[in-house]
Amino acid sequence: MSNLYTLDHGALLMSPKRMFPSTPLVKLGNKHFKIFSEYLSRFGSIPDLLELDHLTVSGDVTFGKGVSLKGTVIIIANHGDRIDIPAGSILENKIVSGNLRIMDH
């Protein structure tokens, strides 16, 4: 479950740790995030969203475990390219575009 919410007697409530009373605006591209099973496969774990205001993702993008998104984050993979956000990354007020593949060796 996202850390944006807490569960209280069966009701979802905005986390008291969130500085803003509203939920972040999240826009995900249709092609790679449309089918639920494909959507799930793009996340090593649910990112930390407590300090996120706006997220836009377009193209072939995956997120490693323990990623934290803060402020406004825009990630755009060029057509035919892929962006892998590495595990443990903290993206705060960032634009990531083009291609990015970081692999363990």
N, C-alpha and C positions, 0 to 999 in steps of 0.2 A: 504494500500500500504506500502511496505517496506520503511524504512527511508534511504535506500541506494540510492534512486532515488528521484529526484524532477521532476515535470511536468512543462515544459516550452513551451507554445504555442503548445500543443499536442505532444511534444517530451519528451521522458524520458532521463534525464541527470543524471550522477553520482552526488550525493549530494556533494556540496562544503565542507561540514563538514567532509567528509571521508578523512583520512590522506593518503590513498593509492589510486592510479589511477585505480587499477584493482578491479574486483569483487571478493568476497571470493569464495574459492573452497568449494562446499557443496556436500556431498555424503550421500544420504538417502537410508536405506535398502529397498529392494523391497517388502517384504511381507506386512508391515504395512503402507507404504507410496505410494504404487503403484496406488491404486484407489483414484481418486481425492476427493470424499466425505469422505473417511477415512482419507486422508491427512489433510483435513480441520478440522476434528473433533479432531485432535491431538494438536491443538493450541488454547489456550484461546484468544490470540491475536498474531499478527506477532511480533516475537522477535526483539529487537534492534540489528541490525547487523553492525552498523557504524564502529566498531573497530574489526570486525571478519576477520580473515585470512583464517581459515579452520574449517569446521564443518563436523564431521562424526557421523551419528546416525544409530544404528543397533538394531533391536528388537522392543519390545513393549514400546515405549517412548512417553510421552505426555508433553506438555509445558503449564504452567499456564500463566496468563496475566502478562504483564510487565516484561518478562524475557529479560535479556541482555546477549549477547554472545560476548566475546572478545578474540582476539588471536586465539589459536588453542584449540578447544573443541571437545572431543571425548566422546560419550555416547553410551554404549553398554549394553543392557539388556540381561541377560542370558536367554537361551531358557526356556520358561514357566514362566519367571519372568517379572515384569513391573517396569519401572522407571517413576515417575511423578516428573518433575521439578517444584517446587512450584512457585506460583505467586510472582513476584518481585525479583526472584533470579538473581544474577549476577555470571556468570561462566566465569572466565578468565584463560586461559591456564590450563584447568582442564580435567582430565579423570574421568568419572563416569561409574562404571560398577557394575554388580550384580543386586540388586533390591532396590528400594527406593520408599516408599509410605508414604507421610506425609499428614495427613487428618486433617481438621478443626474439632473442637468439640464444 
